[in-house]
Amino acid sequence: MRFHKRLRPLAMATGLALLAGCVSFGGAEPPPFLLSLTPDATVNAGASLSGPKSGSLVVRLPVTPQKLNNLRVPVQTSSTAIAYLKEATWVDKPARLFQDLLSETIAAKNNRLVLTAPQAGGTAETYLAGELVNFGLDGPSLKVTVTYDAVKIREGQPVEKRRFEASETVFAAEAGPVGEALNTAANKVVSEVAQWVG
């Protein structure tokens, strides 16, 4: 009996250890670092832009496919399979980061008043909407791609839609180089969008 009583705690501990390898009980260690997007063009500190709300530009939050509706970096492993890059975590969802990058770049490059939708109060002259179609890594080719389908809506003008895309090759499927490549590709895309939207 004593022998069995001694074995019971050992067996329970062994079972829990095996289970812990498959299931997370919370309290996991945070990732070594978080990924973000840094604009190549920024508005100078102290710069002031003014004008009527009606002449402003509102950059709407891009819609995204479900694979981008989280903080992970998707990796296309085959034509039908998607995984997520190990230890690659964004500080915010890609749609929000891309929206901020668009707003900052357009304001800096075009010297334009860019407002949020609540700030504009529904009276902006131009709205930039769209879908962030791709924002991840193709595993077999080690190439990241950023694809944005932009929609320009101006009062009294026909709606315009255009696809913008940029790709960068990485040397390894790791968080650091993939994050840097996505940042480079995203800046190329928003720079072209800024020129297009005016």
C-alpha positions in Angstrom: 0.0 0.0 0.0 2.7 2.4 0.9 4.4 1.7 -2.4 1.3 2.6 -4.3 0.7 5.8 -2.3 4.2 7.0 -3.1 3.7 6.2 -6.8 0.5 8.2 -7.1 1.9 11.7 -6.7 4.8 10.8 -9.1 2.3 9.5 -11.7 0.2 12.6 -11.4 3.3 14.9 -11.8 4.4 13.0 -14.8 0.9 13.2 -16.4 0.8 16.9 -15.8 4.2 17.4 -17.3 3.2 15.5 -20.4 0.0 17.5 -20.7 1.7 20.8 -20.3 3.7 20.1 -23.4 0.5 20.0 -25.5 -1.7 22.5 -23.7 -1.1 26.0 -22.5 -2.4 26.8 -19.0 -1.7 30.6 -19.3 1.2 32.5 -17.9 3.3 31.7 -21.0 6.4 33.7 -21.4 6.0 36.8 -23.6 7.6 36.9 -27.1 11.2 38.2 -27.2 10.1 41.3 -29.0 7.0 42.7 -30.8 6.8 43.8 -34.4 5.5 47.2 -35.6 5.5 49.4 -38.7 7.7 52.5 -38.8 6.9 55.2 -41.5 9.7 56.3 -43.8 8.0 59.7 -44.0 6.8 61.4 -40.9 5.2 64.8 -40.0 7.8 67.0 -38.2 7.3 67.7 -34.6 5.5 71.0 -34.1 4.2 71.0 -37.7 0.7 72.5 -38.0 -1.9 71.8 -40.6 -5.3 73.5 -40.7 -8.3 73.8 -43.0 -12.0 73.1 -43.1 -13.1 69.6 -42.1 -14.8 69.4 -45.5 -11.4 69.5 -47.2 -9.8 66.8 -45.1 -9.0 63.2 -45.8 -10.3 60.3 -43.7 -8.3 57.0 -43.9 -10.7 54.2 -42.9 -9.6 51.0 -41.2 -8.9 48.4 -43.9 -10.9 45.3 -43.9 -8.9 42.1 -43.8 -9.3 38.3 -44.4 -9.5 36.2 -41.3 -5.9 35.1 -41.6 -4.9 38.7 -40.8 -7.5 39.3 -38.0 -5.0 38.6 -35.2 -1.5 39.6 -34.1 0.4 36.8 -35.9 2.3 36.7 -39.2 0.7 34.3 -41.7 3.0 32.0 -43.7 1.6 30.4 -46.9 3.1 26.9 -46.8 1.3 25.6 -49.8 -1.5 26.6 -52.2 -4.1 25.6 -49.6 -2.3 25.7 -46.2 -1.4 28.6 -43.9 0.7 28.5 -40.7 1.9 31.3 -38.4 5.5 32.4 -38.0 7.0 31.3 -34.7 7.8 34.2 -32.2 6.4 36.8 -34.7 3.8 38.9 -32.9 2.6 42.4 -33.9 1.9 45.1 -31.3 -1.5 45.6 -32.9 -3.6 44.0 -35.6 -2.1 44.5 -39.1 -5.1 46.6 -40.2 -4.7 49.1 -37.5 -0.9 49.4 -38.0 -1.4 49.8 -41.8 -4.1 52.5 -41.2 -1.7 54.4 -39.0 1.1 54.1 -41.6 -1.2 55.3 -44.4 -2.3 58.3 -42.3 1.1 59.4 -41.3 2.6 58.9 -44.8 -0.1 60.8 -46.6 0.0 63.7 -44.1 3.8 63.9 -44.4 4.2 63.5 -48.2 1.1 65.5 -49.3 1.1 68.1 -46.5 -2.6 67.2 -46.1 -5.0 67.4 -43.2 -5.7 63.7 -42.3 -8.4 63.2 -39.7 -10.1 60.2 -38.1 -13.7 59.6 -38.9 -15.0 61.0 -35.5 -12.8 64.1 -36.0 -14.2 64.7 -39.5 -17.7 64.2 -38.2 -18.9 62.9 -41.6 -18.0 66.1 -43.5 -14.7 65.0 -45.1 -14.2 65.6 -48.8 -12.2 62.4 -49.5 -12.4 59.0 -47.9 -9.8 56.3 -48.4 -11.1 52.8 -47.8 -9.9 49.4 -48.9 -8.8 45.9 -48.1 -5.4 44.7 -46.8 -5.4 41.5 -48.9 -1.9 40.2 -48.2 0.4 40.9 -45.3 2.6 37.9 -44.7 5.2 35.4 -45.9 5.2 32.9 -48.8 7.2 30.0 -47.2 8.5 28.3 -50.4 9.8 31.5 -52.0 10.8 33.3 -48.7 9.1 36.4 -50.1 6.8 38.7 -48.1 4.0 40.5 -49.9 1.8 43.5 -49.0 -1.3 43.9 -51.1 -3.8 46.7 -50.6 -6.9 47.2 -52.6 -7.5 51.0 -52.2 -10.9 52.7 -52.8 -10.9 56.5 -53.2 -14.3 58.1 -52.5 -14.6 61.8 -53.3 -17.7 63.9 -53.1 -19.2 64.5 -56.5 -16.6 62.2 -58.2 -16.7 58.6 -59.5 -15.4 56.0 -57.0 -11.9 54.8 -57.9 -10.3 51.5 -57.0 -6.7 50.4 -57.4 -4.5 47.6 -56.3 -1.1 48.4 -54.8 1.4 45.7 -54.1 5.1 45.3 -53.0 7.2 42.3 -52.2 10.6 41.8 -50.5 12.7 38.6 -50.3 14.0 37.5 -46.9 17.0 35.3 -46.1 15.2 33.3 -43.3 11.7 32.6 -42.1 12.3 34.3 -38.8 10.5 37.1 -37.0 13.3 39.8 -37.3 14.0 39.7 -41.0 10.3 39.0 -41.9 9.2 42.0 -39.8 11.8 44.3 -41.4 10.8 43.1 -44.9 7.1 43.7 -44.3 7.9 47.2 -43.0 9.8 48.0 -46.2 7.1 46.6 -48.4 4.3 48.4 -46.5 6.2 51.7 -46.8 6.5 51.2 -50.6 2.8 50.6 -50.8 1.6 53.5 -48.7 4.0 55.8 -50.6 2.4 54.9 -53.9 -1.1 55.2 -52.3 -0.2 58.7 -51.1 0.8 59.8 -54.6 -2.4 58.3 -56.0 -4.8 59.8 -53.4 -3.3 63.3 -53.6 
